[in-house]
Amino acid sequence: MPTPRADLPEYQRPTMQMVQPLALPTAIGPADSGPTRVLVVDDHGSNVDLLAKHLTRLGYEVAGERSGLAALERIGAWAPDVVLLDVMMPDVSGLDVLRMLRRDPGTVDLPVILVSGLGETDDIVDGLELGANDYVTKPLNIPVLQARLATQAALKRARDDLKRTAQRLAGELDRQAHELRVAGHVQRSILPRRPPRTERLAVAWRYDPATEVGGDLFDVIPLPGGRTLLFVADAMGHGVQAALVVSSLKGTLRAHLDEADDLPCLLTRLDEAIGALFDDRFVTAAACVVDPDGGTIRYALAGHPPLLIAGREGVAELQTAGLPLGTSLNRQYEQHQAPIEPGTALLLYSDGVTEAHGPDGPQFGQPALVARFGSLAAAGADPQAIVSSIRADLDDFRGPVPLVDDLTLLAARLL
């Protein structure tokens, strides 16, 4: 081994560490980002120049600075991918530069490779504790340096890709959240805000979507002759699609109120509309027309949970045949009639009530709802007290378990 020549720069002095060039990854970054940028910081200009030539030949884009302050300015203006930072510099040391870089959110992740002398072990340890990504020692072994630069550049590209992906995802989530807020606002706007004024029927409701945009619909619509149409529907699923379904259903319902005297015909119109617009969605529904002067209610259901009616003889569950709306498989909906008198209470609801889960897994269930509604009706509770009490019972039953389905309660009492 020849004796190292003192007249050569440090980078060119032969040492025991010099090895044959290795088959290393290319330093060229992705095609759309150009070559990897390396900032060489060393107070010896000859070292900067010579190392820049080596790295440029290897495919890097290189800039050099001879002081720590100049390096900080160049980093802010040039945005290197990796900084090759000499530890020992007269004005601001490499460790001080590293310390400032790690304090700045914009450069906290910038890869920094420290360059130190063989005897500067303490500086290397301090630098790694300050956040240096790697280190090399003088005299430099170019193939080893190339490998470490390529590693740090690859890691930086991976981090940058992750950040860009996270930003895109955050933007997409913000966009979807905005759309959900808009859809939720639109859906809530189609629901009644206050009960219609009537001297013969008191009405109240409670609606709680499982998500920001629900798939339940309810309506209370005055009809000629002092009658009132009560309507509850539950679209499959929830979210934007379910909201679109119930919005379409609401428009169709309002457009065919002249058929409210024939509830099977009204449900058929709704079934046709949903089937024509949505080929993979269905809706359960319950409709009843309360006629105080005639002392009756007429009701028809499309795959929906039974209507509850409470009078002097207790609670009855009213059900009719018929598949959900949108299936277009069976439009032979049935209309039935039941007598009512002053004091009769009615309850329409979605299956989010009976299928609400408790902490141990069981559902609230139909029998519990029937029993609770019957006791409230027998005690003379008004519709607002009925929906509030049942909702409170559900909260007690569920405990910390969140709603998994939209919940609608619509209560009425004949005055």
Salt bridges, closest charged atoms under 4 A:
ASP7 OD2 - ARG5 NH2 2.85
GLU10 OE1 - LYS138 NZ 3.67
ASP42 OD2 - LYS138 NZ 3.98
GLU61 OE1 - ARG37 NE 3.66
GLU65 OE2 - ARG74 NH2 2.99
ASP81 OD1 - LYS156 NZ 3.44
ASP86 OD1 - LYS138 NZ 3.29
ASP96 OD1 - ARG99 NH1 2.65
ASP109 OD2 - LYS163 NZ 3.18
ASP134 OD1 - ARG148 NH1 3.60
ASP160 OD2 - LYS156 NZ 2.73
ASP161 OD1 - ARG164 NH2 2.38
GLU172 OE2 - ARG175 NH2 2.32
GLU179 OE2 - ARG175 NH1 2.38
ASP208 OD2 - ARG206 NE 2.95
ASP208 OD2 - ARG391 NE 2.73
ASP219 OD2 - LYS250 NZ 2.89
ASP219 OD1 - ARG254 NH2 3.16
GLU259 OE2 - HIS256 ND1 3.19
GLU259 OE2 - ARG269 NE 3.35
ASP261 OD1 - ARG227 NH1 2.29
ASP261 OD1 - ARG298 NH2 3.49
ASP271 OD2 - ARG331 NE 2.78
GLU272 OE1 - ARG269 NH1 3.82
GLU272 OE2 - ARG331 NH1 3.57
ASP293 OD1 - ARG200 NH1 2.81
GLU334 OE1 - HIS336 NE2 3.34
GLU341 OE2 - ARG312 NE 2.63
ASP393 OD2 - ARG372 NE 2.45
ASP395 OD1 - ARG391 NH1 2.41
ASP395 OD1 - ARG398 NH1 2.84
